[in-house]
């Protein structure tokens, strides 16, 4: 009867050994996927060597997407524990929010990068990438949190590290592909 219940990790009540065992799997997955992220980044060496300015915006693009995804994930995981979360409603609303945030932040970056670098190509790469990566972030955060919940694993423990590295990889991949299409 209680096999399918999720044991939520309570830092203030659990021993360190349990906290370590609860957290290490997702962090290990993050380590492995972090290496994959490094390979993905290295696959765009040609476009990076052609325009070093592309590299300046990797942290910016990754950060914005992660921030949007983290907000979605935090709110969804909180509501999962209370039983108030409805995956389909979250998927629709958070996807719409990701799309809107993507447009807003892309539009904000256009005049900044255009003024700073005076390059329409670089501005286009960054603005399109900001839109694309922010738009995907809520979906990644929700899917990973929901999968962990369905697997009866506390999504508060595992979804953060896994969603972050998955979103980072998607962000770098999208950015590299868009840069390659426009710059090369």
ZATORDREN-301293 format. One record per residue (C-alpha): x, y, z; chain; residue number from 1; residue in one letter. Coordinates in nm, 2 decimals, m for minus. Example, Ala and Ser with C-alpha at 12.3 -4.5 7.8 and 13.67 -1.06 7.14 Angstrom:
BEGIN
PT       u       v       w  unit  pos  code
PT    1.23   m0.45    0.78     A    1     A
PT    1.37   m0.11    0.71     A    2     S
end
This chain:
BEGIN
PT       u       v       w  unit  pos  code
PT    0.00    0.00    0.00     A    1     X
PT    0.28    0.25    0.08     A    2     X
PT    0.53    0.13   m0.18     A    3     X
PT    0.42    0.39   m0.43     A    4     X
PT    0.44    0.68   m0.18     A    5     X
PT    0.71    0.94   m0.23     A    6     X
PT    0.94    0.99    0.07     A    7     X
PT    1.00    1.36    0.06     A    8     X
PT    1.34    1.46    0.18     A    9     X
PT    1.33    1.68    0.49     A   10     X
PT    1.67    1.83    0.56     A   11     X
PT    1.59    1.93    0.91     A   12     X
PT    1.48    1.58    1.01     A   13     X
PT    1.69    1.34    0.81     A   14     X
PT    2.04    1.22    0.89     A   15     X
PT    2.33    1.33    0.67     A   16     X
PT    2.37    0.98    0.53     A   17     X
PT    2.01    0.97    0.40     A   18     X
PT    2.05    1.32    0.26     A   19     X
PT    2.37    1.22    0.08     A   20     X
PT    2.21    0.90   m0.06     A   21     X
PT    1.90    1.10   m0.17     A   22     X
PT    2.10    1.36   m0.35     A   23     X
PT    2.40    1.18   m0.51     A   24     X
PT    2.21    1.01   m0.80     A   25     X
PT    2.09    1.33   m0.95     A   26     X
PT    2.42    1.50   m0.90     A   27     X
PT    2.60    1.21   m1.06     A   28     X
PT    2.36    1.23   m1.36     A   29     X
PT    2.44    1.60   m1.37     A   30     X
PT    2.81    1.52   m1.37     A   31     X
PT    2.78    1.28   m1.67     A   32     X
PT    2.55    1.52   m1.86     A   33     X
PT    2.79    1.81   m1.78     A   34     X
PT    3.06    1.62   m1.97     A   35     X
PT    2.81    1.58   m2.26     A   36     X
PT    2.75    1.95   m2.24     A   37     X
PT    3.13    2.01   m2.28     A   38     X
PT    3.12    1.79   m2.59     A   39     X
PT    2.83    1.98   m2.73     A   40     X
PT    3.00    2.31   m2.67     A   41     X
PT    3.32    2.19   m2.83     A   42     X
PT    3.13    2.09   m3.15     A   43     X
PT    3.08    2.46   m3.22     A   44     X
PT    3.45    2.53   m3.23     A   45     X
PT    3.44    2.65   m3.59     A   46     X
PT    3.17    2.92   m3.53     A   47     X
PT    3.34    3.02   m3.21     A   48     X
PT    3.67    3.06   m3.38     A   49     X
PT    3.51    3.26   m3.66     A   50     X
PT    3.35    3.51   m3.42     A   51     X
PT    3.48    3.50   m3.06     A   52     X
PT    3.19    3.74   m2.96     A   53     X
PT    2.96    3.43   m2.98     A   54     X
PT    3.14    3.30   m2.67     A   55     X
PT    3.06    3.61   m2.47     A   56     X
PT    2.69    3.53   m2.46     A   57     X
PT    2.70    3.16   m2.37     A   58     X
PT    2.67    3.23   m1.99     A   59     X
PT    2.40    3.49   m2.06     A   60     X
PT    2.18    3.26   m2.26     A   61     X
PT    2.23    2.97   m2.03     A   62     X
PT    2.15    3.18   m1.72     A   63     X
PT    1.83    3.32   m1.86     A   64     X
PT    1.69    2.99   m1.97     A   65     X
PT    1.79    2.83   m1.64     A   66     X
PT    1.63    3.11   m1.44     A   67     X
PT    1.30    3.07   m1.62     A   68     X
PT    1.31    2.69   m1.59     A   69     X
PT    1.40    2.72   m1.22     A   70     X
PT    1.10    2.94   m1.15     A   71     X
PT    0.87    2.70   m1.32     A   72     X
PT    1.02    2.40   m1.15     A   73     X
PT    1.02    2.55   m0.80     A   74     X
PT    0.65    2.65   m0.82     A   75     X
PT    0.55    2.31   m0.98     A   76     X
PT    0.74    2.10   m0.73     A   77     X
PT    0.59    2.30   m0.44     A   78     X
PT    0.25    2.24   m0.57     A   79     X
PT    0.32    1.87   m0.63     A   80     X
PT    0.39    1.82   m0.26     A   81     X
PT    0.06    1.99   m0.17     A   82     X
PT   m0.13    1.79   m0.43     A   83     X
PT   m0.24    2.11   m0.61     A   84     X
PT   m0.04    2.05   m0.93     A   85     X
PT   m0.21    1.97   m1.25     A   86     X
PT    0.05    1.88   m1.51     A   87     X
PT   m0.16    1.97   m1.82     A   88     X
PT   m0.26    2.31   m1.68     A   89     X
PT    0.10    2.38   m1.59     A   90     X
PT    0.22    2.27   m1.93     A   91     X
PT   m0.01    2.51   m2.11     A   92     X
PT    0.04    2.81   m1.88     A   93     X
PT    0.42    2.77   m1.83     A   94     X
PT    0.47    2.71   m2.20     A   95     X
PT    0.28    3.04   m2.27     A   96     X
PT    0.49    3.22   m2.01     A   97     X
PT    0.82    3.08   m2.16     A   98     X
PT    0.71    3.21   m2.50     A   99     X
PT    0.62    3.55   m2.36     A  100     X
PT    0.94    3.58   m2.16     A  101     X
PT    1.14    3.46   m2.46     A  102     X
PT    0.99    3.74   m2.67     A  103     X
PT    1.04    4.01   m2.40     A  104     X
PT    1.40    3.92   m2.33     A  105     X
PT    1.49    3.88   m2.69     A  106     X
PT    1.35    4.23   m2.77     A  107     X
PT    1.54    4.37   m2.47     A  108     X
PT    1.87    4.22   m2.59     A  109     X
PT    1.84    4.36   m2.95     A  110     X
PT    1.93    4.72   m2.89     A  111     X
PT    2.19    4.64   m2.63     A  112     X
PT    2.39    4.40   m2.85     A  113     X
PT    2.34    4.61   m3.16     A  114     X
PT    2.47    4.92   m2.98     A  115     X
PT    2.76    4.73   m2.81     A  116     X
PT    2.88    4.53   m3.11     A  117     X
PT    2.72    4.70   m3.41     A  118     X
PT    2.66    4.36   m3.57     A  119     X
PT    2.32    4.26   m3.70     A  120     X
PT    2.44    3.90   m3.74     A  121     X
PT    2.55    3.87   m3.37     A  122     X
PT    2.24    4.05   m3.25     A  123     X
PT    2.02    3.81   m3.45     A  124     X
PT    2.20    3.51   m3.32     A  125     X
PT    2.17    3.62   m2.96     A  126     X
PT    1.81    3.74   m2.98     A  127     X
PT    1.68    3.43   m3.16     A  128     X
PT    1.87    3.21   m2.92     A  129     X
PT    1.74    3.39   m2.61     A  130     X
PT    1.38    3.34   m2.75     A  131     X
PT    1.44    2.97   m2.83     A  132     X
PT    1.61    2.87   m2.51     A  133     X
PT    1.37    3.06   m2.28     A  134     X
PT    1.08    2.91   m2.46     A  135     X
PT    1.20    2.56   m2.40     A  136     X
PT    1.30    2.60   m2.04     A  137     X
PT    0.95    2.56   m1.87     A  138     X
PT    0.89    2.24   m2.07     A  139     X
PT    1.22    2.09   m1.97     A  140     X
PT    1.16    2.18   m1.60     A  141     X
PT    0.81    2.04   m1.60     A  142     X
PT    0.89    1.72   m1.78     A  143     X
PT    1.18    1.63   m1.56     A  144     X
PT    0.99    1.72   m1.24     A  145     X
PT    0.69    1.52   m1.36     A  146     X
PT    0.90    1.21   m1.46     A  147     X
PT    1.06    1.21   m1.11     A  148     X
PT    0.72    1.24   m0.95     A  149     X
PT    0.59    0.95   m1.16     A  150     X
PT    0.89    0.74   m1.06     A  151     X
PT    0.81    0.81   m0.70     A  152     X
PT    1.12    1.01   m0.64     A  153     X
PT    1.12    1.34   m0.46     A  154     X
PT    1.13    1.59   m0.74     A  155     X
PT    1.27    1.86   m0.51     A  156     X
PT    1.59    1.65   m0.48     A  157     X
PT    1.65    1.54   m0.83     A  158     X
PT    1.48    1.78   m1.07     A  159     X
PT    1.71    2.08   m1.00     A  160     X
PT    2.04    1.93   m1.10     A  161     X
PT    1.90    1.72   m1.38     A  162     X
PT    1.68    1.99   m1.53     A  163     X
PT    1.97    2.24   m1.51     A  164     X
PT    2.22    2.04   m1.70     A  165     X
PT    1.96    1.92   m1.96     A  166     X
PT    1.85    2.28   m2.01     A  167     X
PT    2.21    2.40   m2.03     A  168     X
PT    2.28    2.14   m2.30     A  169     X
PT    1.97    2.24   m2.50     A  170     X
PT    2.06    2.60   m2.46     A  171     X
PT    2.42    2.56   m2.59     A  172     X
PT    2.30    2.33   m2.87     A  173     X
PT    2.03    2.58   m2.98     A  174     X
PT    2.27    2.87   m2.95     A  175     X
PT    2.54    2.69   m3.15     A  176     X
PT    2.31    2.58   m3.42     A  177     X
PT    2.16    2.92   m3.46     A  178     X
PT    2.51    3.08   m3.46     A  179     X
PT    2.63    2.83   m3.71     A  180     X
PT    2.33    2.90   m3.94     A  181     X
PT    2.37    3.27   m3.93     A  182     X
PT    2.75    3.33   m3.89     A  183     X
PT    2.90    3.04   m4.10     A  184     X
end
